[in-house]
Amino acid sequence: MRVLLDPTGTNMAQQRICFILQVKAERLEEYKRRHVSVWREMLQALRETGWNNYSLFLREDGVLVGYLETENFEKALRGMAEREVNERWQREMAEFFVQPAGLLPDRAMQPLEEVFHLD
């Protein structure tokens, strides 16, 4: 966990979260194109719900690695789940992923265990 200071100077512990999803091989290029211009309202919702330093990395075989820093991952997930824009985005993105039918991508994210960190 990393400690940051909020604008008032109070310590805020940050969780580092990493997760893996699988993008369908035949959808890789379109998936990348969609992320060139993520909806402005989606970006705003992520920021407002505590998704800091958020990155996605895509390997040529479709393995997608996500990384973010947040004060509370469960709270950040709940905050996004309450946003209408997130529901629309997740429904559009669901077709890109290999996962159980009906499961939206943000419900499939399972954080990996951090076993080492060099600060």
N, C-alpha and C positions, 0 to 999 in steps of 0.2 A: 504494500500500500504506500502511496506517495502522499505527502502532506503539502497542501497548497494553502495560501491565504486568500480569504474572500475579500471583497472591497473594504470591509470594516477591520481587517487585520486578524480575523478569527481563523484558526486552523481548520482546514477541511480535508479529511482523509479521502483519497481518491483510490477507488478500486480500479485495477487494470483488468479488463475483460477481453478474452480472446475466444472466438468460436469458429467452427468450420461448417460450411454447407457445401452441397454439390450442385453445380450448375450443369444442366444438360449440355452435352457436347455440341449438339446442333444449334444451340442458342447462345453460344459464347459471344460472338461478335455483336449480336443485338443487345445482349445484356450489357456489354461494355458501352455501346452507343447510348443506351438509356441512362447510364450514369454520367455521361458527359454533361447532361443538363437536367439534373434532379430538380423537381418542382421547388420553387422558392418557398412555398408554404410548408413543404416537407422539411426542408433545411431549417426553417425557423422552428418548427415543432421539435426537431431533434435537439436544437440548441436549448430551447425552453424547458425541455424535460431532462436535461443533464447529460446528453451524449456529447462528451468532450473528446477532442483529439481522435475522432472517429475515422477509421480508414478501412477500406476493403482491398484485398489483394487476391488476384485471380491467377491460378496456374493454368497452363495450356490444356490440362486434362479436366478442367472444370472445378477443381478444388478451390473453394472460395474461403479465404481466411479473413475474418473481421476482427478489428481491434478497436477498443474504446476505453476511455477513462471516465469514471462517473463516481459520484459520492455514494450512490446506492443503486445497484443494477436492477434489483426487483422494482424499486420505485421508478426508475427510468423506463422500464418495460411497461409498467402500469400506466405511466403518464402518456406514453405513445399509444397504448391500447385505447385510451379515452379520446384520441384525436381522430376525427373523421377522415382527415387527409391520410393518416397512416393506414386506415382500413382500405381506402382506395388504392394506395401504393402497394400494399401487401397483396391485394387481390390481383393487381396487374403483374406483379413480380412472381406470383406463385407458379405460373406456367413455365418459368425458367429453371425450376429446381427439381431435383430427384428427391422425393420425399413422399410420405404417405398421403393418399388422396384426401383433399379437404383441409390439410394442415397448412396454415399460412407460414411463410418463411420466418417471421418474427416469433412464432410459437415453436419453431424447430431449433432455435438457437440454444445450445447447451454449452455454457462456459467450460473451457478447458481448465484443468488444475495447473496453476503456476508452480513450477518446481525450481525455478531459478530466475533471478533478476539481478542484473548489474546496474547499479544506480550511478 
